[in-house]
Amino acid sequence: MLISGVMSVASLLAAPSSIDVIGLPQAPATRYDLEEVEEVNPEAEVWYRLRHWYEKGGDEVLHGLWIERRRSRDRERYNTDYVEVRRMYYDGERSAHSVVSTWVGGMLRKREYRLSDELDITVEFNSRGEPMQGPRSNARGGRAKRERITDIFDNIYELNPR
């Protein structure tokens, strides 16, 4: 009985994981009057934009997911060779975190999860679109932490599942 009491107290006093200290993205609060604007123009360099906003005092206030796709090659391959930037806005304020995906030949080749200016996680993909693991990162569960962070981003930023 005494041992179980000590164990339960010790679990309450346990230190949080080091990734809990990082400012991970959170889903924006649901607003019922949220507008969605999607623009597609294959002739423009930025050929796709998606933004969510609501009106406050006659002004548009960005809130939620914001997507921009910029072609990286010629106009004929605008939807197969491009760089996609996804950002999150919270009541008009742009978050420090974002996701940048590079598509080549219609296949996802690289995804950069930007947590802040100093912290990025880069995942490269093979020719079949599968993430490449690279060397094992066992230092304090490095691979598991990376996967936990990228899973949070994938969920919040509505990215395709792996």
N, C-alpha and C positions, 0 to 999 in steps of 0.2 A: 504494500500500500504506500509506504513511504517512498519507495523507488519510483512508482508510477507518478506520484505527486511531484517529485523532483524532475522527472522527465518532461511532464507537461509544462512546468514552469520554465524549464530550459528551452522548450520549443517556442514559448511565447517571447523569450528574450533573444531568440536567434537573429543574427544579422541578416538584413535583406540581401538579395542577390545584387551583384554589381550592375546588372542591366536595369534594375529598378531605379537606379540613380539617374540614368539617361532619360532625357525628355522625349519619350516615345510618343508617336501621334495618337490622338484620341479621335473617335468618331465625333463629328459635329452634332450639336443638339438638333433634333428633328424640328423643323418648322413646317407647319402645314401650308403656309403661303409662299413656299420656296419656288422660284421660277428656274427653269432650265433653258439655256440658250445653246443651240448646237449650230455651228457654221462649218460648211464644207465647200472648199473652192479648189479644185484640182490644179488650177493654173497658178495659184499663189504659192510662194515659198512656204509660208505657214498655211498648210492646206486644211487643217482641222483644228477647231477650237470648241471646247465645251466648258461652260461655266454655270454655276448655280448662284443665285442671288435673291435677295428680298428687298422690298422697298421700305425705306424709313425716312420720313420727312420729305418725300419727293425724290430722294436719291437712291441709286442702286447700291446696295451693300453686298459685296461678295461674301458668300458663306458656303462652305462645303468644298467639293472636289472641283478643281480647275485643271483642264487637260489642253495641251498644245502639241501638235505634231508638225515638225518641220522637215521637209524633204531634204535628203542628203545627196541626191543625185539628180538626174534630169526629170523633166515633167512626166515622161512616160512611166517612170517607176516611182511616182510620188507615194503610192500606197504600199510599196514593197521595200523601199529603202528610205527610212526616215528615223528621226530621233524624236521620241515622245517624252515630254516633261509633264509630270503630274505633281500638283501642289495642293495644299489644303489651306483654305481661308476660314478663319474663325471671326465672325462679326466684323468683316472688313480688314482684319489684320492677317497678313501673310505669315504662315508658319515658317520656322527655320528648316524644317525637314521637307524632303521631296523625293521623288523617284524619277530617275532618268533611264529610259530604255532605248537601246539601239537595235533597229531591225534592218537586216540585210537580206535581200532576196526573199522577203516575206517570212523570214525566220528570226526569232529573237536571238540575238547574239550576246548582248551584255545588258546588265541591269545594275544601276548604281543607286543604293539606298543612302541618301544623305540625311544623317541625323542632325548634323550641325556643320559649321564651316570647317571644323577640325576632325570630324568623324564621318567616314564613309564606309560602307560595306559594298564590295563589288562582287557580283556573281556573273561568271561567264558561262555561255551555253554552247554546246557542241552543235554539229550540223543537223542533228535530229531534234534540237530544241530542248535537250535535257541539260540540267545544270551540271557543270563540271565541279567535282569536289575539291580537286587540288590536294596539296599535302594535308595530312591530318593535323588538326589543331586541338590537341588534347590539353593544352595548358588551361587549367581551371574550366574545362568543358567548353573550349572555344567554339567548336563546331556547333554544339548544342545551343550555345548562346546566340550565335549568328543565325541559326535556323529559327530560334524563337523570335528574334528581332524581325527577320524577314517575313515570318508568318504574320506578325502584327501589322506590318506595312501592307502585305498582300491583302489582308482583310479590310483595313481602313481605306486603302487607296483603290479597292475593287479591282485588283490585278487578277489576271488569269491564274488559276491554280496550277501548280507545277505538274 
